[in-house]
Amino acid sequence: MTSNPETPGNAGERSSNTAAPDPAVPDLLPGEAEEDLRATVRDLLATRAPWNATLARSESDEPYDPALWRLLARDVGCAGLAIPEKLGGAGASWREVAVVAEELGRAAAPTPFLGSSAIATAAFLALRRVLLGAACEAETDVLDAIRALAEGQTTAALVVPFSTVPNAPIPESVRADASGRLTGAVTSVADIRTADVFLVPALAPDGEPALYLTDAVRAGERLKLSPVTSLDLTRPLSDVSLDAAPARLLASGSDAQYALRFALTVGAIVLAAEQLGIAEACLDMTVGYLKTRRQFGRLIGSYQALKHRVADLWSAVAQARAVARYAAACIATGSRDTPQAAAIAQAYCSGVAVRAAEECVQLHGGIGFTWEHPAHLYLKRAKADAIALGTAEKHRRTLGDLVGLPVE
């Protein structure tokens, strides 16, 4: 597959049915390549990331499994899905990225995929677009970073609070001096503990918003990470402190703001896919339990009250699937509806994931409340994801602004 060079991560060539699809209406049905990717990732996670191993890792100092990440990033090629082939990537689209995120959510697998392969990669691809043909040092840095990410050699992190909404301005907590040294602090950054490359939004000396590039070697001890106690132990957060850390300016002004907004929009859409995976897994576990657990001489799934709860949940998950996949299709095709689709996806999918996880805990009865059952992993991931990249309330407010609805 190949990407449209005019839009970062656009969908590549897709197989068509008998009639050509309307380009204004994205096709939400998964293609053969997407289904093959889904099956490959699901099989890998089933064997290499069972929930009991995830639980054990969440209680250790190393929640991410380096061996699992190497398999996903390098062998399967998940790290470079959205990166064009000429830069070493798979030349796929954000739809394929969303497929992987859905399966990672279904397994509650601890990997830096969201932070590195979605958010940071999207930022670099957006920077490549604005710097294309500039023939400057910044463009070289961006291209080198993209190639390294595509090969799975490095991971990257966008140094912003994990709760940052897509339409947020460049934060003012980090400032750069005339020589490009960064000073300041950023709280609750996701997927940074294993990152090699750091993309830091900051204010330039003239007060303009800007994006700077540094790395673990260049920054050294001038960039310090302090672990944050998080509800979701499978996705560690860290506070970042910068003390005159050397960095290179990549973009400033509207270019920097565009790259940040594009990266966080991609992140919100990919996170919605992860939330969909969480909801699907919880629904499957709950239905499986209701079909096998007996009380008072009958299957508990035969009780009408429980049937209604599960039916309502199934309907909500089906709607979340349509919403999440529509958003992924929009970002993949560069649709003008992408901001609205991202806001809708986050406003809806986060609540469905939490509801599905809560129902999973409750309908499993006593076992659902124990540490020896995976339900708590999904509940914590769903709760943490509900405030990541903006709460549902913030996204509803954003949607109202986008479509011109007055806010009281």
Solvent accessible surface area in square Angstrom, and as a share of the most:
residue,aa,sasa,rsa
1,M,90,0.40
2,T,75,0.44
3,S,19,0.13
4,N,65,0.33
5,P,80,0.50
6,E,112,0.50
7,T,27,0.16
8,P,9,0.06
9,G,2,0.02
10,N,10,0.05
11,A,20,0.15
12,G,16,0.15
13,E,143,0.64
14,R,87,0.32
15,S,105,0.68
16,S,77,0.50
17,N,122,0.62
18,T,151,0.88
19,A,73,0.57
20,A,94,0.73
21,P,82,0.52
22,D,80,0.41
23,P,131,0.82
24,A,83,0.65
25,V,95,0.55
26,P,21,0.13
27,D,58,0.30
28,L,60,0.30
29,L,128,0.64
30,P,43,0.27
31,G,21,0.20
32,E,138,0.62
33,A,55,0.42
34,E,7,0.03
35,E,71,0.32
36,D,84,0.43
37,L,24,0.12
38,R,23,0.08
39,A,55,0.42
40,T,66,0.38
41,V,0,0.00
42,R,94,0.34
43,D,92,0.47
44,L,28,0.14
45,L,5,0.02
46,A,73,0.56
47,T,102,0.59
48,R,105,0.38
49,A,7,0.05
50,P,53,0.34
51,W,82,0.29
52,N,90,0.46
53,A,43,0.33
54,T,4,0.02
55,L,18,0.09
56,A,62,0.48
57,R,68,0.25
58,S,11,0.07
59,E,112,0.50
60,S,56,0.36
61,D,148,0.77
62,E,87,0.39
63,P,14,0.09
64,Y,9,0.03
65,D,26,0.13
66,P,57,0.36
67,A,30,0.24
68,L,1,0.01
69,W,28,0.10
70,R,115,0.42
71,L,45,0.22
72,L,0,0.00
73,A,1,0.01
74,R,123,0.45
75,D,104,0.54
76,V,44,0.25
77,G,24,0.23
78,C,2,0.01
79,A,7,0.06
80,G,2,0.02
81,L,14,0.07
82,A,2,0.02
83,I,0,0.00
84,P,15,0.10
85,E,92,0.41
86,K,146,0.62
87,L,11,0.06
88,G,48,0.46
89,G,15,0.14
90,A,43,0.33
91,G,0,0.00
92,A,1,0.01
93,S,2,0.01
94,W,1,0.00
95,R,19,0.07
96,E,4,0.02
97,V,1,0.01
98,A,8,0.06
99,V,8,0.05
100,V,0,0.00
101,A,3,0.02
102,E,6,0.03
103,E,2,0.01
104,L,8,0.04
105,G,0,0.00
106,R,51,0.18
107,A,21,0.16
108,A,2,0.01
109,A,3,0.02
110,P,5,0.03
111,T,8,0.05
112,P,4,0.02
113,F,3,0.01
114,L,5,0.02
115,G,7,0.07
116,S,3,0.02
117,S,5,0.03
118,A,0,0.00
119,I,11,0.06
120,A,0,0.00
121,T,1,0.00
122,A,0,0.00
123,A,0,0.00
124,F,0,0.00
125,L,3,0.01
126,A,0,0.00
127,L,0,0.00
128,R,21,0.08
129,R,106,0.39
130,V,47,0.27
131,L,20,0.10
132,L,109,0.54
133,G,66,0.64
134,A,54,0.41
135,A,96,0.75
136,C,50,0.30
137,E,109,0.49
138,A,14,0.11
139,E,20,0.09
140,T,73,0.42
141,D,16,0.08
142,V,0,0.00
143,L,35,0.17
144,D,77,0.40
145,A,11,0.08
146,I,0,0.00
147,R,98,0.36
148,A,21,0.16
149,L,6,0.03
150,A,10,0.08
151,E,85,0.38
152,G,7,0.06
153,Q,112,0.50
154,T,34,0.19
155,T,11,0.06
156,A,0,0.00
157,A,1,0.01
158,L,9,0.05
159,V,1,0.01
160,V,9,0.05
161,P,36,0.23
162,F,21,0.09
163,S,57,0.37
164,T,19,0.11
165,V,27,0.15
166,P,17,0.11
167,N,64,0.33
168,A,16,0.13
169,P,98,0.62
170,I,9,0.04
171,P,35,0.22
172,E,116,0.52
173,S,60,0.39
174,V,1,0.01
175,R,127,0.46
176,A,8,0.06
177,D,66,0.34
178,A,104,0.80
179,S,85,0.55
180,G,10,0.10
181,R,93,0.34
182,L,0,0.00
183,T,73,0.43
184,G,21,0.20
185,A,54,0.42
186,V,5,0.03
187,T,79,0.46
188,S,33,0.21
189,V,1,0.00
190,A,11,0.08
191,D,2,0.01
192,I,2,0.01
193,R,88,0.32
194,T,62,0.36
195,A,10,0.07
196,D,59,0.31
197,V,24,0.14
198,F,6,0.03
199,L,0,0.00
200,V,0,0.00
201,P,1,0.01
202,A,0,0.00
203,L,16,0.08
204,A,11,0.09
205,P,85,0.54
206,D,113,0.58
207,G,40,0.38
208,E,78,0.35
209,P,34,0.21
210,A,0,0.00
211,L,0,0.00
212,Y,6,0.02
213,L,13,0.06
214,T,0,0.00
215,D,34,0.18
216,A,55,0.42
217,V,140,0.80
218,R,78,0.28
219,A,3,0.03
220,G,40,0.39
221,E,153,0.69
222,R,111,0.41
223,L,19,0.09
224,K,127,0.54
225,L,64,0.32
226,S,59,0.38
227,P,100,0.63
228,V,43,0.25
229,T,135,0.79
230,S,19,0.12
231,L,99,0.49
232,D,3,0.02
233,L,70,0.35
234,T,3,0.02
235,R,13,0.05
236,P,10,0.06
237,L,27,0.13
238,S,1,0.00
239,D,50,0.26
240,V,2,0.01
241,S,55,0.35
242,L,4,0.02
243,D,88,0.45
244,A,27,0.21
245,A,0,0.00
246,P,32,0.20
247,A,11,0.09
248,R,98,0.36
249,L,88,0.44
250,L,6,0.03
251,A,8,0.06
252,S,50,0.32
253,G,14,0.13
254,S,89,0.58
255,D,57,0.30
256,A,0,0.00
257,Q,37,0.16
258,Y,72,0.27
259,A,0,0.00
260,L,0,0.00
261,R,112,0.41
262,F,23,0.10
263,A,0,0.00
264,L,0,0.00
265,T,14,0.08
266,V,0,0.00
267,G,0,0.00
268,A,0,0.00
269,I,1,0.01
270,V,2,0.01
271,L,0,0.00
272,A,0,0.00
273,A,3,0.03
274,E,6,0.03
275,Q,1,0.00
276,L,1,0.01
277,G,0,0.00
278,I,0,0.00
279,A,0,0.00
280,E,8,0.03
281,A,8,0.06
282,C,0,0.00
283,L,13,0.06
284,D,78,0.41
285,M,48,0.21
286,T,0,0.00
287,V,50,0.28
288,G,35,0.34
289,Y,49,0.19
290,L,8,0.04
291,K,132,0.56
292,T,102,0.59
293,R,105,0.38
294,R,144,0.52
295,Q,80,0.36
296,F,191,0.80
297,G,69,0.67
298,R,104,0.38
299,L,60,0.30
300,I,13,0.07
301,G,21,0.20
302,S,44,0.28
303,Y,69,0.26
304,Q,126,0.56
305,A,70,0.55
306,L,35,0.17
307,K,109,0.46
308,H,103,0.46
309,R,85,0.31
310,V,20,0.12
311,A,58,0.45
312,D,81,0.42
313,L,1,0.00
314,W,157,0.55
315,S,47,0.30
316,A,7,0.06
317,V,1,0.00
318,A,30,0.23
319,Q,97,0.43
320,A,0,0.00
321,R,72,0.26
322,A,51,0.40
323,V,35,0.20
324,A,3,0.02
325,R,59,0.21
326,Y,72,0.27
327,A,0,0.00
328,A,4,0.03
329,A,0,0.00
330,C,0,0.00
331,I,8,0.04
332,A,0,0.00
333,T,68,0.40
334,G,41,0.39
335,S,32,0.21
336,R,223,0.81
337,D,59,0.31
338,T,11,0.06
339,P,63,0.40
340,Q,49,0.22
341,A,2,0.01
342,A,4,0.03
343,A,3,0.02
344,I,71,0.36
345,A,0,0.00
346,Q,1,0.01
347,A,17,0.13
348,Y,72,0.27
349,C,1,0.01
350,S,3,0.02
351,G,40,0.39
352,V,9,0.05
353,A,1,0.00
354,V,21,0.12
355,R,94,0.34
356,A,0,0.00
357,A,0,0.00
358,E,62,0.28
359,E,21,0.10
360,C,0,0.00
361,V,12,0.07
362,Q,99,0.44
363,L,14,0.07
364,H,7,0.03
365,G,33,0.32
366,G,62,0.59
367,I,76,0.38
368,G,1,0.01
369,F,144,0.60
370,T,46,0.27
371,W,103,0.36
372,E,125,0.56
373,H,26,0.12
374,P,14,0.09
375,A,0,0.00
376,H,20,0.09
377,L,8,0.04
378,Y,15,0.06
379,L,45,0.22
380,K,43,0.18
381,R,3,0.01
382,A,0,0.00
383,K,84,0.35
384,A,19,0.15
385,D,0,0.00
386,A,23,0.18
387,I,105,0.53
388,A,1,0.01
389,L,2,0.01
390,G,1,0.01
391,T,44,0.25
392,A,22,0.17
393,E,111,0.50
394,K,101,0.43
395,H,4,0.02
396,R,136,0.50
397,R,125,0.46
398,T,25,0.14
399,L,41,0.20
400,G,9,0.08
401,D,94,0.49
402,L,76,0.38
403,V,79,0.46
404,G,62,0.59
405,L,113,0.56
406,P,119,0.75
407,V,72,0.42
408,E,213,0.95
